[in-house]
């Protein structure tokens, strides 16, 4: 399955891709993760592509994606047409206030990431709310593998954020299943 995660720098799109990649590796899948940054780090555009597969990955380049996650309007406009037929376009409706222009056969999933993260007490977990929705809808990896990936990625000073990130994943999963 091919993924594009996109948003402004500072929205955690790279971390979403890394956590998904780690979770895929934990499950013994073949994965690739390629980051792409705009001219500025924080506030500029950022995106990453992830491929998670049971088969060998022939190319890490993603020109069409089964899943596109857009955390802001510029990302939606840039990547909405990269979604394959029967694919998913996930939108952070806390920030995106317009409808995408996509072909039939694409499922649009809107998640109020910022509001949910705010209720959890930290806006920085909006990305994990979205990732929870993605894994619930696609079934690409298990919640348990995501939680193990947190142990690998959120270390040292960030280890106290693991429980909060787990809660954010849960809330995102509820939205996608609901």
Backbone as CSV, one residue per row, in Angstrom:
resi,resn,N_x,N_y,N_z,CA_x,CA_y,CA_z,C_x,C_y,C_z
1,UNK,0.849,-1.166,0.000,0.000,0.000,0.000,0.899,1.234,0.000
2,UNK,0.552,2.212,-0.833,1.351,3.427,-0.991,0.655,4.609,-0.308
3,UNK,1.418,5.391,0.429,0.885,6.498,1.213,1.631,7.788,0.895
4,UNK,0.906,8.906,0.947,1.511,10.244,0.956,0.932,10.961,2.166
5,UNK,1.818,11.452,3.035,1.431,12.271,4.182,1.934,13.676,3.895
6,UNK,1.059,14.682,3.962,1.462,16.037,3.595,0.829,17.075,4.502
7,UNK,1.582,18.159,4.741,1.095,19.261,5.547,2.162,20.330,5.681
8,UNK,1.938,21.256,6.593,2.945,22.259,6.896,4.022,21.622,7.756
9,UNK,5.253,22.134,7.652,6.299,21.712,8.570,5.841,22.016,9.987
10,UNK,6.049,21.096,10.900,5.609,21.284,12.277,4.293,20.580,12.584
11,UNK,3.600,20.049,11.555,2.348,19.326,11.788,2.585,17.836,12.044
12,UNK,3.821,17.401,11.972,4.129,16.011,12.295,3.900,15.015,11.178
13,UNK,3.919,15.476,9.928,3.686,14.534,8.831,4.839,13.544,8.681
14,UNK,6.062,13.986,8.959,7.205,13.063,8.871,7.092,11.980,9.947
15,UNK,6.682,12.385,11.141,6.538,11.420,12.230,5.439,10.396,11.912
16,UNK,4.348,10.842,11.288,3.301,9.887,10.891,3.894,8.812,9.986
17,UNK,4.658,9.243,9.004,5.271,8.300,8.078,6.275,7.386,8.755
18,UNK,7.074,7.948,9.660,8.068,7.137,10.372,7.408,6.094,11.269
19,UNK,6.386,6.504,11.998,5.702,5.566,12.898,5.054,4.447,12.087
20,UNK,4.407,4.793,10.978,3.807,3.769,10.126,4.882,2.829,9.582
21,UNK,6.015,3.385,9.170,7.117,2.570,8.648,7.651,1.616,9.706
22,UNK,7.906,2.135,10.895,8.383,1.279,11.995,7.388,0.162,12.293
23,UNK,6.098,0.516,12.328,5.065,-0.483,12.614,5.061,-1.571,11.544
24,UNK,5.228,-1.174,10.293,5.313,-2.147,9.210,6.505,-3.077,9.379
25,UNK,7.658,-2.510,9.753,8.859,-3.330,9.979,8.653,-4.292,11.140
26,UNK,8.006,-3.814,12.199,7.723,-4.658,13.364,6.899,-5.873,12.945
27,UNK,6.011,-5.679,11.968,5.171,-6.770,11.473,5.849,-7.596,10.382
28,UNK,7.123,-7.297,10.110,7.868,-8.077,9.122,7.563,-7.720,7.680
29,UNK,6.985,-6.541,7.465,6.661,-6.113,6.107,7.839,-5.353,5.503
30,UNK,7.812,-5.221,4.208,8.804,-4.413,3.503,8.299,-2.977,3.484
31,UNK,9.167,-2.029,3.826,8.740,-0.631,3.893,9.781,0.305,3.295
32,UNK,9.296,1.435,2.816,10.167,2.552,2.452,9.550,3.818,3.031
33,UNK,10.398,4.785,3.331,9.962,6.090,3.821,10.867,7.126,3.186
34,UNK,10.290,8.078,2.478,11.082,9.128,1.842,10.500,10.486,2.220
35,UNK,11.294,11.304,2.925,10.824,12.651,3.293,11.075,13.658,2.173
36,UNK,10.260,14.727,2.154,10.455,15.830,1.232,10.050,17.112,1.949
37,UNK,10.985,18.044,2.036,10.735,19.295,2.744,10.667,20.454,1.761
38,UNK,9.846,21.449,2.106,9.809,22.689,1.337,11.005,23.547,1.735
39,UNK,11.050,24.784,1.273,12.202,25.642,1.562,12.410,25.942,3.046
40,UNK,11.329,26.023,3.829,11.481,26.247,5.263,11.085,24.962,5.982
41,UNK,11.643,24.729,7.158,11.282,23.533,7.912,9.939,23.746,8.608
42,UNK,9.873,24.640,9.588,8.639,24.863,10.316,7.801,25.887,9.574
43,UNK,6.567,25.521,9.251,5.683,26.430,8.541,5.724,26.244,7.031
44,UNK,6.814,25.694,6.498,6.875,25.400,5.066,6.131,24.108,4.790
45,UNK,6.071,23.725,3.546,5.390,22.484,3.207,6.322,21.293,3.454
46,UNK,5.722,20.200,3.822,6.489,18.972,4.048,5.606,17.802,3.647
47,UNK,6.227,16.779,3.111,5.480,15.556,2.842,6.438,14.385,2.867
48,UNK,5.883,13.219,3.021,6.690,12.018,2.921,5.855,10.947,2.251
49,UNK,6.561,10.041,1.608,5.896,8.899,1.000,6.318,7.649,1.761
50,UNK,5.372,6.752,1.901,5.607,5.491,2.595,5.021,4.383,1.729
51,UNK,5.758,3.301,1.620,5.231,2.096,0.990,5.338,0.985,2.028
52,UNK,4.234,0.290,2.266,4.200,-0.854,3.177,3.644,-2.028,2.383
53,UNK,4.429,-3.109,2.305,4.023,-4.219,1.452,4.500,-5.559,1.993
54,UNK,3.741,-6.595,1.694,4.185,-7.954,1.998,5.201,-8.417,0.959
55,UNK,5.169,-7.792,-0.204,6.094,-8.118,-1.295,7.305,-7.191,-1.229
56,UNK,8.352,-7.535,-1.991,9.488,-6.646,-2.102,9.033,-5.351,-2.751
57,UNK,9.566,-4.228,-2.313,9.202,-2.930,-2.874,10.136,-2.650,-4.043
58,UNK,9.574,-2.635,-5.248,10.386,-2.445,-6.450,10.929,-1.020,-6.547
59,UNK,10.105,-0.048,-6.160,10.536,1.347,-6.210,9.902,2.114,-5.053
60,UNK,10.692,2.912,-4.370,10.131,3.713,-3.276,9.403,4.964,-3.763
61,UNK,9.503,5.249,-5.060,8.875,6.442,-5.619,7.364,6.222,-5.697
62,UNK,6.612,7.199,-5.177,5.152,7.116,-5.177,4.608,8.237,-6.056
63,UNK,4.112,7.867,-7.257,3.481,8.871,-8.109,1.960,8.774,-8.042
64,UNK,1.463,7.651,-7.574,0.046,7.450,-7.269,-0.006,6.769,-5.912
65,UNK,-0.979,7.132,-5.096,-1.038,6.583,-3.743,-2.411,5.988,-3.459
66,UNK,-2.411,4.908,-2.691,-3.663,4.318,-2.228,-4.286,5.195,-1.151
67,UNK,-3.419,5.907,-0.418,-3.855,6.778,0.674,-3.093,8.091,0.596
68,UNK,-3.838,9.196,0.588,-3.243,10.524,0.720,-3.813,11.153,1.978
69,UNK,-2.926,11.657,2.827,-3.312,12.370,4.032,-2.920,13.831,3.841
70,UNK,-3.905,14.717,3.879,-3.656,16.154,3.735,-4.017,16.843,5.049
71,UNK,-3.018,17.455,5.657,-3.228,18.142,6.929,-3.548,19.624,6.748
72,UNK,-3.450,20.134,5.489,-3.773,21.528,5.220,-4.250,21.687,3.772
73,UNK,-4.749,22.871,3.433,-5.313,23.122,2.103,-4.268,22.975,0.996
74,UNK,-3.076,23.604,1.100,-2.105,23.438,0.007,-1.766,21.966,-0.270
75,UNK,-1.711,21.157,0.776,-1.412,19.729,0.592,-2.560,19.011,-0.100
76,UNK,-3.786,19.372,0.258,-4.942,18.765,-0.413,-4.914,19.118,-1.896
77,UNK,-4.699,20.389,-2.194,-4.699,20.824,-3.592,-3.580,20.156,-4.388
78,UNK,-2.426,19.991,-3.767,-1.275,19.409,-4.458,-1.429,17.904,-4.693
79,UNK,-1.981,17.184,-3.709,-1.953,15.723,-3.771,-3.300,15.034,-3.981
80,UNK,-4.411,15.778,-4.035,-5.726,15.138,-4.151,-5.851,14.264,-5.400
81,UNK,-5.162,14.615,-6.458,-5.259,13.832,-7.688,-4.252,12.688,-7.765
82,UNK,-3.506,12.469,-6.693,-2.572,11.347,-6.634,-3.254,10.070,-6.135
83,UNK,-4.483,10.203,-5.631,-5.186,9.055,-5.047,-5.685,8.132,-6.158
84,UNK,-5.397,6.842,-6.007,-5.841,5.853,-6.977,-7.333,5.555,-6.795
85,UNK,-7.930,4.987,-7.814,-9.335,4.569,-7.725,-9.466,3.578,-6.566
86,UNK,-10.538,3.705,-5.816,-10.799,2.917,-4.601,-9.844,3.257,-3.457
87,UNK,-9.138,4.377,-3.594,-8.219,4.818,-2.549,-8.904,5.751,-1.564
88,UNK,-8.102,6.259,-0.643,-8.608,7.120,0.433,-7.913,8.477,0.424
89,UNK,-8.703,9.517,0.631,-8.181,10.859,0.851,-8.615,11.274,2.254
90,UNK,-7.645,11.363,3.166,-7.913,11.771,4.546,-7.640,13.260,4.655
91,UNK,-8.604,14.001,5.203,-8.481,15.453,5.328,-8.599,15.882,6.786
92,UNK,-7.708,16.770,7.193,-7.814,17.385,8.514,-8.835,18.508,8.401
93,UNK,-10.097,18.193,8.726,-11.154,19.181,8.536,-11.075,20.329,9.537
94,UNK,-10.171,20.249,10.500,-9.941,21.380,11.405,-9.308,22.538,10.655
95,UNK,-8.602,22.236,9.582,-7.858,23.237,8.826,-8.400,23.381,7.402
96,UNK,-8.881,22.302,6.827,-9.356,22.302,5.437,-10.856,22.586,5.431
97,UNK,-11.200,23.762,4.910,-12.596,24.211,4.942,-13.260,24.192,3.564
98,UNK,-12.708,23.393,2.658,-13.313,23.280,1.324,-13.308,21.827,0.872
99,UNK,-14.124,21.574,-0.131,-14.240,20.207,-0.642,-13.124,19.934,-1.652
100,UNK,-12.605,18.721,-1.637,-11.596,18.365,-2.636,-12.258,18.157,-4.001
101,UNK,-11.466,18.247,-5.036,-11.936,18.004,-6.394,-11.350,16.674,-6.845
102,UNK,-12.069,15.580,-6.530,-11.557,14.248,-6.832,-12.534,13.472,-7.698
103,UNK,-11.995,12.443,-8.325,-12.808,11.580,-9.182,-13.691,10.666,-8.335
104,UNK,-14.700,10.099,-8.969,-15.527,9.095,-8.300,-14.661,7.891,-7.947
105,UNK,-15.091,7.164,-6.941,-14.363,5.962,-6.560,-13.296,6.213,-5.515
106,UNK,-13.235,7.430,-4.986,-12.271,7.765,-3.935,-13.048,8.074,-2.665
107,UNK,-12.672,7.429,-1.584,-13.324,7.676,-0.295,-12.655,8.859,0.399
108,UNK,-13.465,9.802,0.819,-12.956,10.973,1.535,-13.301,10.804,3.003
109,UNK,-12.290,10.857,3.844,-12.478,10.719,5.290,-12.021,12.015,5.938
110,UNK,-12.955,12.683,6.601,-12.646,13.948,7.263,-12.491,13.702,8.755
111,UNK,-11.395,14.223,9.302,-11.094,14.037,10.721,-10.805,15.401,11.333
112,UNK,-11.474,15.712,12.438,-11.243,16.975,13.156,-10.034,16.825,14.076
113,UNK,-8.889,16.696,13.464,-7.657,16.371,14.209,-7.330,17.374,15.313
114,UNK,-7.400,18.664,14.990,-7.002,19.676,15.971,-7.942,19.717,17.168
115,UNK,-9.248,19.613,16.917,-10.210,19.650,18.025,-10.029,18.437,18.946
116,UNK,-9.827,17.276,18.340,-9.640,16.065,19.142,-8.343,16.161,19.939
117,UNK,-7.283,16.612,19.295,-6.000,16.766,19.988,-6.111,17.783,21.125
118,UNK,-6.853,18.862,20.879,-7.050,19.892,21.915,-7.774,19.303,23.126
119,UNK,-8.790,18.465,22.877,-9.506,17.808,23.984,-8.579,16.885,24.766
120,UNK,-7.595,16.303,24.078,-6.613,15.436,24.750,-5.573,16.255,25.512
121,UNK,-5.538,17.561,25.255,-4.647,18.438,26.008,-3.361,18.833,25.320
122,UNK,-3.180,18.441,24.036,-1.934,18.797,23.352,-2.175,18.775,21.839
123,UNK,-2.159,19.952,21.216,-2.407,20.057,19.775,-1.383,19.291,18.939
124,UNK,-0.211,19.040,19.509,0.839,18.355,18.750,0.497,16.906,18.414
125,UNK,-0.531,16.322,19.038,-0.896,14.937,18.711,-1.982,14.860,17.627
126,UNK,-2.276,15.989,16.976,-3.244,15.978,15.876,-2.810,14.981,14.798
127,UNK,-1.499,14.876,14.580,-0.999,13.933,13.581,-1.304,12.482,13.954
128,UNK,-1.246,12.158,15.231,-1.508,10.782,15.658,-3.006,10.465,15.654
129,UNK,-3.836,11.500,15.827,-5.281,11.317,15.656,-5.521,10.875,14.209
130,UNK,-4.889,11.579,13.275,-5.040,11.244,11.859,-4.481,9.852,11.564
131,UNK,-3.323,9.532,12.111,-2.731,8.212,11.859,-3.638,7.099,12.389
132,UNK,-4.279,7.340,13.518,-5.235,6.366,14.045,-6.368,6.112,13.066
133,UNK,-6.873,7.180,12.459,-7.943,7.034,11.463,-7.443,6.243,10.256
134,UNK,-6.222,6.518,9.839,-5.645,5.832,8.673,-5.508,4.330,8.930
135,UNK,-4.954,3.957,10.080,-4.760,2.517,10.316,-6.092,1.803,10.549
136,UNK,-7.066,2.509,11.133,-8.380,1.881,11.337,-9.071,1.624,9.997
137,UNK,-8.968,2.568,9.078,-9.653,2.446,7.790,-8.946,1.469,6.856
138,UNK,-7.616,1.468,6.866,-6.870,0.636,5.910,-6.509,-0.734,6.459
139,UNK,-6.349,-0.848,7.783,-5.918,-2.107,8.376,-4.496,-2.494,8.002
140,UNK,-3.698,-1.541,7.555,-2.354,-1.837,7.060,-1.432,-2.381,8.150
141,UNK,-1.571,-1.874,9.375,-0.819,-2.383,10.529,-1.749,-2.385,11.738
142,UNK,-1.346,-3.082,12.776,-2.173,-3.135,13.984,-1.859,-1.968,14.919
143,UNK,-2.811,-1.673,15.778,-2.610,-0.643,16.804,-1.432,-1.022,17.696
144,UNK,-1.300,-2.309,17.981,-0.203,-2.785,18.839,1.162,-2.507,18.210
145,UNK,1.250,-2.661,16.901,2.523,-2.371,16.214,2.823,-0.877,16.240
146,UNK,1.786,-0.058,16.113,1.967,1.398,16.218,2.504,1.742,17.608
147,UNK,1.922,1.121,18.629,2.363,1.391,19.999,3.810,0.939,20.224
148,UNK,4.205,-0.166,19.618,5.604,-0.608,19.708,6.524,0.373,18.978
149,UNK,6.027,0.934,17.876,6.809,1.924,17.135,7.036,3.187,17.971
150,UNK,6.050,3.544,18.798,6.238,4.683,19.709,7.431,4.441,20.625
151,UNK,7.568,3.209,21.114,8.675,2.879,22.016,10.015,3.098,21.320
152,UNK,10.049,2.871,20.021,11.282,3.008,19.250,11.575,4.467,18.909
153,UNK,10.537,5.225,18.600,10.713,6.597,18.111,10.653,7.651,19.217
154,UNK,9.786,7.459,20.201,9.615,8.460,21.259,10.441,8.049,22.480
155,UNK,11.706,8.371,22.427,12.628,7.981,23.493,13.147,9.221,24.218
156,UNK,13.859,8.988,25.295,14.477,10.091,26.042,13.446,11.071,26.555
157,UNK,13.646,12.353,26.236,12.755,13.411,26.709,11.334,13.282,26.158
158,UNK,11.168,12.537,25.086,9.847,12.392,24.466,9.083,11.179,24.986
159,UNK,9.711,10.350,25.799,9.052,9.108,26.237,7.788,9.359,27.061
160,UNK,7.715,10.505,27.733,6.512,10.811,28.510,5.292,11.081,27.621
161,UNK,5.521,11.229,26.315,4.427,11.498,25.376,3.788,10.230,24.804
162,UNK,4.344,9.070,25.137,3.840,7.813,24.563,2.373,7.591,24.897
163,UNK,1.993,7.727,26.158,0.595,7.484,26.534,-0.359,8.442,25.832
164,UNK,0.018,9.699,25.735,-0.808,10.690,25.045,-0.962,10.322,23.567
165,UNK,0.121,9.886,22.939,0.061,9.483,21.537,-0.811,8.243,21.352
166,UNK,-0.765,7.328,22.309,-1.640,6.147,22.261,-3.102,6.573,22.322
167,UNK,-3.408,7.535,23.198,-4.783,8.043,23.302,-5.221,8.682,21.985
168,UNK,-4.313,9.426,21.356,-4.626,10.089,20.089,-4.914,9.058,18.997
169,UNK,-4.132,7.988,18.958,-4.372,6.910,17.994,-5.775,6.323,18.215
170,UNK,-6.098,6.057,19.479,-7.424,5.498,19.828,-8.553,6.403,19.340
171,UNK,-8.421,7.700,19.586,-9.475,8.641,19.203,-9.629,8.681,17.679
172,UNK,-8.526,8.663,16.963,-8.580,8.649,15.496,-9.230,7.374,14.975
173,UNK,-8.938,6.260,15.629,-9.526,4.981,15.223,-11.044,5.020,15.422
174,UNK,-11.486,5.613,16.518,-12.930,5.719,16.781,-13.632,6.518,15.678
175,UNK,-13.013,7.605,15.263,-13.595,8.460,14.199,-13.745,7.660,12.908
176,UNK,-12.701,6.942,12.537,-12.722,6.197,11.274,-13.710,5.035,11.305
177,UNK,-13.873,4.432,12.474,-14.794,3.308,12.580,-16.243,3.769,12.714
178,UNK,-16.406,4.984,13.262,-17.739,5.501,13.538,-18.469,5.897,12.306
